[in-house]
Amino acid sequence: MLVFVGRKLLKPAVCCAGFLTTIMVSCFIFYAVYLEDTSDLADFWYFLGGGALAGIFVGLLMAYCIKIGAAVLAGWGGLTGALILYESVIYRADA
């Protein structure tokens, strides 16, 4: 959709990328802290809810600062492109 509509969908795409990036970082911190600990499941939901609230703020901030947001969006695009390339071709070269 971003290819065909272009600049009209750039700010929503950047906002979504900022939101998802913040949630991913929040879950990464949760697993780094609680990986060895057998804690309550409610702790996970607190981290996820906090990440979602922070993600809304970060997404809107990145939509406001469009150059930084576009850099994060390009990073997500590079990551997904690299994962697709690795899973389709390069993993066979590791053997």
C-alpha positions in Angstrom: 0.0 0.0 0.0 2.8 2.4 0.8 4.2 1.9 -2.7 1.0 2.9 -4.4 -0.3 5.6 -2.2 3.1 7.1 -1.3 3.5 10.1 0.9 -0.1 10.0 2.2 0.6 6.8 4.1 4.1 7.6 5.2 3.1 9.1 8.6 0.7 6.2 9.5 3.4 3.7 8.5 6.0 5.5 10.6 3.7 5.6 13.5 3.0 1.9 13.3 6.7 1.1 13.0 7.4 3.2 16.1 4.6 1.5 18.0 5.8 -2.0 17.0 9.5 -1.2 17.8 8.6 0.0 21.3 6.5 -3.1 22.0 9.4 -5.3 20.7 11.9 -3.5 23.0 9.5 -3.8 25.9 9.1 -7.5 25.4 12.8 -7.9 24.9 13.5 -6.2 28.3 10.9 -8.4 29.9 12.5 -11.6 28.6 16.0 -10.4 29.5 14.9 -9.7 33.1 12.5 -12.6 33.7 13.9 -15.4 31.6 15.4 -17.4 34.6 12.6 -16.4 37.0 9.3 -18.2 37.2 7.1 -15.1 38.0 3.5 -14.4 37.6 1.9 -14.1 34.2 0.6 -10.7 35.2 4.1 -9.2 35.0 4.2 -10.0 31.3 0.9 -8.1 30.8 2.2 -5.1 32.7 5.3 -5.0 30.5 3.1 -5.4 27.4 0.7 -2.7 28.5 3.5 -0.3 29.4 5.1 -1.0 26.0 1.8 -0.3 24.3 1.3 3.0 26.1 4.9 4.0 25.4 4.5 2.8 21.8 1.6 5.1 21.2 3.7 8.0 22.4 6.8 7.0 20.5 4.7 6.3 17.3 3.1 9.8 17.4 6.5 11.4 18.2 8.1 9.6 15.2 5.2 10.7 13.0 5.9 14.2 14.1 9.7 13.9 13.5 9.3 12.2 10.1 13.0 11.9 9.2 13.8 9.9 12.3 10.7 7.9 11.8 11.5 7.2 8.1 14.9 5.9 9.3 13.3 3.5 11.7 10.9 2.4 8.9 13.8 1.8 6.6 15.5 -0.3 9.3 12.4 -2.5 9.6 12.3 -2.8 5.8 16.0 -3.8 5.8 15.5 -6.3 8.6 12.6 -8.0 6.9 14.4 -8.0 3.5 17.4 -9.6 5.2 15.3 -12.2 6.9 13.6 -13.2 3.7 16.9 -13.4 1.9 18.5 -15.5 4.6 15.5 -17.9 4.9 15.3 -18.4 1.2 18.9 -18.7 0.1 21.7 -18.0 2.5 20.9 -20.6 5.2 22.1 -23.3 2.8 25.6 -21.8 2.7 26.1 -22.3 6.4 26.4 -26.0 6.2 
